[in-house]
Amino acid sequence: MYKIIVADDEKVIREGMRDHIQWSELGYDLIAICENGLTAREALESYQPDVLLTDIYMPFVDGLELAEFAVTHHSRTKVIILTGHDDFEYAQQAIKFKVHDYLLKPILPEMLHEILGRLKKDLDKDRENLENWNKINEQLQVSLPLLRMRFLDQWVSGDLTEKKIAEKMKYFDISLPGDYLCAAVIDLDDTEEIQAHYPETDNELLFFAIQNICEDISKACSKHPVVFNNHLGQVVILFSGEEKLSLAEMVEQASGMILQSVKHYLKLSVSAGIGLPCAGLKELHASYRGALSALDFRYLLGGNQVIPIQDMAQKENLSAYNAKRLSTQLAKALKTGNSADMHAIIHLFFEELLSGNIPMKECCMHIQILLFAVIDVWQELHISEGQILEKNIFTEIFEMKTLQEAKHWLIDVFENTMAFIVQRRMDTGNLLANKAKQFILDNLSDPGLTSPMVCKHLSISTSYFCVIFKNYTNMTFIEFLTLCRINKAKELLWQTSLKTYEIAELAGYKDAHYFSVAFRKSTGLSPTQFRESRNRGNDDDELEEQVGN
């Protein structure tokens, strides 16, 4: 229902409209009937109606004056003029005061109904537009923080012109007084800390708490700082000041206080990267990028640090650091099993990175060169990545948060690889030694049996065979072959009645006399004396112990 006021100095018209017009059916609520312009003006102030239906000629204040007052003070009120004069001058004035309609007396109900019907449609449309506008305005108010944050993120990213920046700052009522601007970025060092300290707390609530601390401290240290979250989830603080040096000192001081407060109240570790102060709105992105780059040096320095980018200049003499040379030395240490050299090389490598203030990306590049060394060793020795690591080797290195953490991880990779190589060599050497022993036992009767024959059977070099055979049997090839042949002869002497020359042949000796000499040298007895002794019990145990498996 729309509120309507009727103003006319003629009582008959007033009462007729009150009693004979079905206002509610037309969609109106008749809230006041006024007999002159003065009471009508008071009713306008009191009720703020949607429609004013007024005569022109009235005491105190005429209808045109009333229409002017309504348009000036209640612009949403629609005015319909009633008059008994069909005068063009009146019509002109009515148009001037934005009168909605102009109705001549005598008033016919049908005509009034038609005018009020058209007016209701206009009022319905106005109401719908107003509701839509209110909804849009509400949505804008809700979205305003998000739009503000998006603008700030675009600004510090360098995506806007200076003119656009100034326009948006005015729109969002952002003020950064002073000739210089400086950006600081506050970032959580380890998200796993949240799970450790607050396992049942929503992460968003903690990030909001960190931002609140940043806002409170930055406002205490600077005039009109701007605090927002960037698209990386970090807190960005924009400071301003009149003098470059004092601005930089103030930003560093405020950042230190923020770190202490977050640690004290939230038990969380954050770091602050600080860019260089810059002049001009358009140059702020350079300070912001410097702050982000400063945070990368947590890789070198560890967490809970205030890191001004101006303190992190890389030393020129380390720009051509030769990681390739060290990777070659590491590969050699791996393959030779030299743990001391391996640790010394890795320690030297990381000392050079740390002392050189090398940025994180460059550090990772150098570390990758060392990783290629271990990968080359894996490929050479047919070792799969899964036998050493659970994840991809390059995925793991980029998960390291500090250089010290990367160092420990790299040492683990090389130690695990070295241990794997040693164990494999032990397993392989033991297998080869056992195969060699079996081949010797199977070919004892061959007087021409030599170590090259065994090597050919095993497909390994003579030098490698000599090393592993000695390591796993504690005997040389000749010593083992002689022992096996003497033990074979003992067995035949105990268990058969074969002649000495026949036993010599079966044991691999071409010359029976040489066999007898070798047998006496080994047992202290001649073959005949040994056979006569017949002391099988003890000798059986001795035979089993000496030959082995």
Secondary structure, DSSP 8 states (H G I E B T S, - for coil): -EEEEEE-S-HHHHHHHHHH--HHHHTEEEEEEESSHHHHHHHHHHH--SEEEEESS-SSS-HHHHHHHHHHH-TT-EEEEEES---HHHHHHHHHTT-SEEEESS--HHHHHHHHHHHHHHHHHHHHHHHHHHHHHHHHHHHHHHHHHHHHHHHHTT-S-HHHHHHHHHHTT----SSEEEEEEEEES-THHHHHH-TTS-HHHHHHHHHHHHHHHHHHHSSS-EEEE-TTS-EEEEEEESSHHHHHHHHHHHHHHHHHHHHHHH---EEEEE---EESGGGHHHHHHHHHHHHHTHHHH-SS-EEEGGG----GGGTT--HHHHHHHHHHHHHHT-HHHHHHHHHHHHHHHHHTT--HHHHHHHHHHHHHHHHHHHHHTT--GGGT-SS-HHHHHTT--SHHHHHHHHHHHHHHHHHHHHHHHHHHHHHHHHHHHHHHHHTTT-TT--HHHHHHHHT--HHHHHHHHHHHHSS-HHHHHHHHHHHHHHHHHHH----HHHHHHHTT-S-HHHHHHHHHHHHSS-HHHHHHH--HHHHHHHHHHHH--
